[in-house]
Amino acid sequence: MKITVYSVASAEMPYFEKWIDEHDVDVELIHEPLSIDNLAKAEGSFGICVNQPGKLGDDDFYKTAHEMGIKVIGVRSAGVDFIDFAAAKKYDIAVTNVPIYSPRAIAEMGLTQALSLLRRIGEYQAEMAKGKFSLDPALLSNEIFNLTVGVIGMGNIGAETARLYRALGAKVVAYNRSPKVELESIAEFKDLDDVIAESDILSLHLPMTPQTANMIGAAQLKAMKKNAILINMGRGGLVDTAALIDALKQGEIAGAGLDTITNEELYFRKNTPEAQVQDDYKELVAMPNVIITPHVAFFTSTAVKNMVHIGMNNILKQAK
């Protein structure tokens, strides 16, 4: 059996090497992202393993993969919004993913960004760069145990996020499409509008779907507290970026922590010339009350190992 792996990062190499040593499988590792242009490198493969932003291709991509004999696309991440499931089904290509690799890693990144914004670290650094080291009443901050944290999406990552904030003494309210009785000990489930209005920190942990696209727009941002912080650890498209920029400029919310933004696949995780970086990113990253990381919340040794090993094992299971 042969498996061709695309978008192999240097940090993944030790885990791929260990997996290859333990399995009697022919594995080709390719550092470039998968596309119709390099799909031919997977000739003779039972499956291909991917982890990348941006869609793989149109109907022709899946048709070509089928004609090459590829039976499964193994996604080594939780997010699968770049897969055309209708085309995959049409050409009898199975799709697997790794729904749980390290919820704690992403939850901790969200908490890290939230605490940095809560304590106004970026704003202090901007003042210090100007030689201002005094106590500015405008930068008076709060402590987490005084606050209400809203979690939207109580899957594995959202639940872990709720546990972290609860351990720090915050009140946690949550919205999920259907309330989860088993999580009522760590969060009080409420309607979406109530969670948005009550939260001092609002943390997003949802997949990208037609129903969740731009779910945080101008109306929702206006409904938030003026001292509220928005954290997006889900998908960039959950937030209307133009509305967020406007809300930050108008002082409708206090700050934003973003591990993902709309159209990030054009430049995140790449060495991208400045001219190709979106203007909205440039505007956001220049704000001292905004933290942006390039979709790296998952990037811990625990998560990377699990993504590689589970992603590859999932492909093997399809052969049985």
C-alpha positions as CSV (number, residue, x, y, z in Angstrom):
1,M,0.0,0.0,0.0
2,K,1.1,3.5,-0.7
3,I,0.1,6.8,1.0
4,T,1.1,10.2,-0.3
5,V,1.3,13.0,2.2
6,Y,1.1,16.6,1.2
7,S,1.8,19.9,3.1
8,V,4.4,18.2,5.3
9,A,5.8,20.7,7.8
10,S,9.2,20.3,9.3
11,A,7.7,20.0,12.8
12,E,5.7,16.9,11.5
13,M,8.8,15.1,10.2
14,P,9.8,13.2,13.4
15,Y,6.2,11.9,13.9
16,F,5.9,10.8,10.3
17,E,9.3,9.1,10.5
18,K,8.2,7.2,13.6
19,W,4.9,6.2,12.0
20,I,6.7,5.0,8.9
21,D,9.1,2.9,11.0
22,E,6.2,1.2,12.7
23,H,4.1,0.3,9.6
24,D,4.7,-1.7,6.5
25,V,3.5,1.1,4.2
26,D,5.1,3.0,1.3
27,V,4.9,6.6,2.3
28,E,5.9,9.6,0.1
29,L,6.2,12.9,1.9
30,I,5.7,16.1,-0.1
31,H,6.1,19.5,1.4
32,E,4.0,21.4,-1.1
33,P,0.2,21.7,-0.6
34,L,-2.0,19.4,-2.6
35,S,-3.6,20.7,-5.8
36,I,-4.6,19.5,-9.2
37,D,-1.2,20.5,-10.4
38,N,0.7,18.0,-8.2
39,L,-1.9,15.4,-7.7
40,A,0.0,13.2,-10.2
41,K,2.7,12.6,-7.5
42,A,0.1,10.4,-5.7
43,E,0.0,8.0,-8.6
44,G,-0.5,4.4,-7.3
45,S,-1.6,5.6,-3.8
46,F,-4.5,4.1,-1.9
47,G,-4.9,7.3,0.0
48,I,-3.6,10.9,0.3
49,C,-3.1,12.7,3.6
50,V,-3.5,16.5,3.8
51,N,-3.7,19.4,6.2
52,Q,-4.0,22.7,4.5
53,P,-6.2,25.8,4.1
54,G,-8.0,26.5,0.9
55,K,-10.0,24.1,-1.3
56,L,-8.4,21.2,-3.0
57,G,-10.0,21.8,-6.3
58,D,-13.2,21.4,-8.3
59,D,-15.0,18.4,-9.7
60,D,-12.1,17.6,-12.0
61,F,-9.8,17.2,-9.0
62,Y,-11.9,14.5,-7.5
63,K,-12.5,12.8,-10.8
64,T,-8.8,12.7,-11.5
65,A,-8.1,11.3,-8.0
66,H,-10.7,8.6,-8.6
67,E,-9.3,7.7,-12.0
68,M,-5.8,7.4,-10.3
69,G,-7.3,4.8,-7.9
70,I,-7.2,7.0,-4.8
71,K,-9.8,5.6,-2.3
72,V,-9.5,8.0,0.7
73,I,-8.5,11.5,1.6
74,G,-7.2,11.5,5.1
75,V,-7.4,15.0,6.6
76,R,-5.0,15.3,9.6
77,S,-7.0,18.0,11.3
78,A,-10.5,18.6,12.6
79,G,-11.5,21.2,10.0
80,V,-12.7,19.7,6.7
81,D,-14.4,22.8,5.1
82,F,-11.8,22.7,2.2
83,I,-13.3,19.4,1.1
84,D,-16.0,19.1,-1.5
85,F,-18.0,16.3,0.1
86,A,-20.5,16.0,-2.8
87,A,-17.7,15.5,-5.3
88,A,-15.9,13.1,-3.0
89,K,-19.0,11.0,-2.7
90,K,-19.7,11.2,-6.4
91,Y,-16.3,9.6,-7.1
92,D,-16.4,7.2,-4.3
93,I,-13.6,8.8,-2.3
94,A,-13.9,8.4,1.5
95,V,-12.9,11.4,3.7
96,T,-11.6,11.0,7.2
97,N,-10.4,13.6,9.8
98,V,-9.0,13.9,13.3
99,P,-11.8,15.5,15.3
100,I,-9.8,15.3,18.6
101,Y,-6.1,15.8,18.6
102,S,-5.6,18.3,21.5
103,P,-8.5,20.4,22.5
104,R,-6.4,21.8,25.3
105,A,-3.9,23.3,22.9
106,I,-6.5,25.5,21.2
107,A,-8.2,26.3,24.5
108,E,-5.0,27.5,26.0
109,M,-4.2,29.7,23.0
110,G,-7.6,31.4,23.3
111,L,-7.1,31.9,27.1
112,T,-3.6,33.3,26.5
113,Q,-4.9,35.8,24.0
114,A,-7.8,36.8,26.2
115,L,-5.6,37.4,29.3
116,S,-3.1,39.4,27.3
117,L,-6.0,41.6,26.0
118,L,-7.7,41.8,29.3
119,R,-4.5,43.1,31.0
120,R,-4.0,45.5,28.1
121,I,-0.5,44.3,27.3
122,G,-0.5,45.4,23.7
123,E,-1.7,48.8,24.6
124,Y,0.9,49.2,27.4
125,Q,3.6,48.2,24.9
126,A,2.4,50.8,22.4
127,E,2.5,53.5,25.1
128,M,6.0,52.3,26.3
129,A,7.3,52.6,22.7
130,K,6.4,56.3,23.0
131,G,8.3,56.6,26.3
132,K,5.1,56.7,28.3
133,F,5.5,54.6,31.5
134,S,2.9,56.2,33.7
135,L,-0.4,54.7,35.1
136,D,-3.0,55.6,32.5
137,P,-6.5,55.4,33.9
138,A,-7.7,54.5,30.5
139,L,-5.8,51.3,30.7
140,L,-7.2,50.1,34.0
141,S,-7.9,46.4,33.6
142,N,-9.9,43.7,35.5
143,E,-9.4,40.3,36.9
144,I,-10.8,37.2,35.4
145,F,-12.8,36.0,38.4
146,N,-14.9,39.1,38.2
147,L,-16.0,38.4,34.6
148,T,-18.5,36.4,32.6
149,V,-17.0,34.4,29.8
150,G,-19.2,33.3,26.9
151,V,-18.4,30.2,24.9
152,I,-20.1,29.7,21.5
153,G,-19.8,26.1,20.5
154,M,-19.4,23.5,23.2
155,G,-17.6,20.7,21.4
156,N,-14.4,19.3,22.7
157,I,-12.5,22.6,22.3
158,G,-15.3,24.8,23.6
159,A,-15.8,22.5,26.6
160,E,-12.0,22.6,27.4
161,T,-12.1,26.4,27.1
162,A,-15.0,26.5,29.6
163,R,-13.1,24.4,32.1
164,L,-10.1,26.6,32.0
165,Y,-12.1,29.8,32.6
166,R,-14.2,28.1,35.3
167,A,-10.9,27.0,37.0
168,L,-9.9,30.7,37.1
169,G,-13.1,31.6,38.8
170,A,-15.0,33.2,35.9
171,K,-18.7,32.7,35.4
172,V,-19.1,30.7,32.2
173,V,-22.2,30.9,29.9
174,A,-22.5,29.0,26.7
175,Y,-24.4,28.5,23.5
176,N,-24.6,25.3,21.6
177,R,-27.1,24.3,18.9
178,S,-28.4,21.8,21.5
179,P,-27.6,22.1,25.2
180,K,-25.4,19.4,26.6
181,V,-26.6,18.2,30.0
182,E,-23.3,16.6,30.8
183,L,-21.6,20.0,30.6
184,E,-24.0,22.0,32.8
185,S,-21.6,21.7,35.7
186,I,-19.1,23.9,33.9
187,A,-21.3,26.3,31.9
188,E,-24.8,27.8,32.0
189,F,-26.5,27.3,28.6
190,K,-28.3,30.2,27.3
191,D,-29.7,31.6,24.0
192,L,-27.1,33.0,21.6
193,D,-28.2,36.6,22.0
194,D,-28.0,36.4,25.8
195,V,-24.5,34.9,25.6
196,I,-23.3,37.7,23.3
197,A,-24.9,40.4,25.5
198,E,-23.7,39.1,28.8
199,S,-20.1,38.2,28.0
200,D,-17.0,40.1,29.0
201,I,-15.0,37.6,26.9
202,L,-16.7,35.9,24.0
203,S,-14.9,32.9,22.7
204,L,-15.9,31.3,19.3
205,H,-15.4,27.5,18.8
206,L,-17.5,26.6,15.8
207,P,-16.9,25.0,12.4
208,M,-17.4,27.0,9.2
209,T,-20.8,26.2,7.6
210,P,-23.4,28.2,5.7
211,Q,-25.3,28.6,9.0
212,T,-22.3,30.0,10.9
213,A,-20.8,32.3,8.2
214,N,-20.6,35.9,9.5
215,M,-22.5,34.9,12.6
216,I,-20.7,37.7,14.4
217,G,-21.5,40.8,12.4
218,A,-22.3,44.4,13.0
219,A,-25.5,43.7,14.9
220,Q,-23.8,41.2,17.2
221,L,-20.8,43.4,17.8
222,K,-23.1,46.3,18.8
223,A,-24.9,44.0,21.2
224,M,-21.7,43.2,23.0
225,K,-20.4,45.1,26.0
226,K,-18.1,48.0,25.2
227,N,-15.4,46.5,27.4
228,A,-15.9,43.0,25.9
229,I,-13.1,41.0,24.2
230,L,-13.8,38.8,21.2
231,I,-11.8,35.6,20.7
232,N,-12.0,33.5,17.5
233,M,-10.4,30.1,17.7
234,G,-12.8,28.6,15.2
235,R,-12.8,29.7,11.5
236,G,-12.2,33.2,10.1
237,G,-15.5,33.3,8.3
238,L,-17.4,33.2,11.6
239,V,-16.7,36.9,12.0
240,D,-17.5,39.7,9.5
241,T,-14.0,41.2,9.4
242,A,-15.1,44.6,8.1
243,A,-17.7,44.9,10.9
244,L,-15.1,43.9,13.4
245,I,-12.6,46.6,12.2
246,D,-15.4,49.2,12.4
247,A,-16.5,48.0,15.9
248,L,-12.9,48.3,17.2
249,K,-12.4,51.7,15.7
250,Q,-15.7,52.9,17.1
251,G,-14.9,51.5,20.6
252,E,-17.9,49.2,20.5
253,I,-15.7,46.4,21.9
254,A,-12.4,46.5,23.7
255,G,-10.3,44.1,21.8
256,A,-10.0,41.0,19.7
257,G,-7.8,37.8,19.7
258,L,-7.8,36.0,16.4
259,D,-6.1,32.8,15.4
260,T,-8.0,32.8,12.2
261,I,-9.4,35.4,9.8
262,T,-11.3,35.4,6.5
263,N,-9.2,34.5,3.4
264,E,-6.3,33.5,5.6
265,E,-5.4,30.7,3.2
266,L,-4.0,33.3,0.8
267,Y,-1.1,34.1,3.2
268,F,-1.2,32.3,6.5
269,R,1.6,29.7,7.1
270,K,3.5,31.0,4.1
271,N,6.3,33.4,3.4
272,T,4.1,36.0,1.8
273,P,5.3,39.3,0.3
274,E,3.7,42.3,2.1
275,A,2.0,43.4,-1.1
276,Q,0.0,40.1,-1.1
277,V,-1.2,40.4,2.4
278,Q,-4.8,41.7,2.8
279,D,-5.4,45.3,3.9
280,D,-7.9,44.2,6.6
281,Y,-5.1,42.0,8.2
282,K,-2.7,45.0,8.1
283,E,-5.3,47.2,9.7
284,L,-6.1,44.8,12.4
285,V,-2.6,43.8,13.3
286,A,-1.6,47.5,13.7
287,M,-4.2,47.9,16.5
288,P,-2.6,47.5,20.0
289,N,-5.8,45.9,21.3
290,V,-5.8,43.1,18.7
291,I,-3.7,39.9,18.7
292,I,-3.4,37.8,15.6
293,T,-1.7,34.5,15.3
294,P,-1.5,32.6,11.9
295,H,-3.9,29.7,12.7
296,V,-1.3,28.1,15.0
297,A,-3.4,27.5,18.2
298,F,-3.2,23.7,17.6
299,F,0.6,23.8,17.2
300,T,1.9,21.9,20.2
301,S,4.0,18.7,20.2
302,T,1.0,16.7,21.6
303,A,-1.3,17.9,18.9
304,V,1.1,17.5,16.0
305,K,1.9,13.9,17.0
306,N,-1.8,13.0,17.3
307,M,-2.7,14.7,14.0
308,V,0.0,12.8,12.1
309,H,-0.5,9.4,13.7
310,I,-4.3,9.4,13.8
311,G,-4.6,10.9,10.3
312,M,-2.4,8.1,8.9
313,N,-4.1,5.4,10.9
314,N,-7.5,6.6,9.6
315,I,-6.3,5.9,6.1
316,L,-5.2,2.4,7.0
317,K,-8.5,1.6,8.6
318,Q,-10.2,2.4,5.2
319,A,-8.2,-0.4,3.6
320,K,-9.7,-3.1,6.0
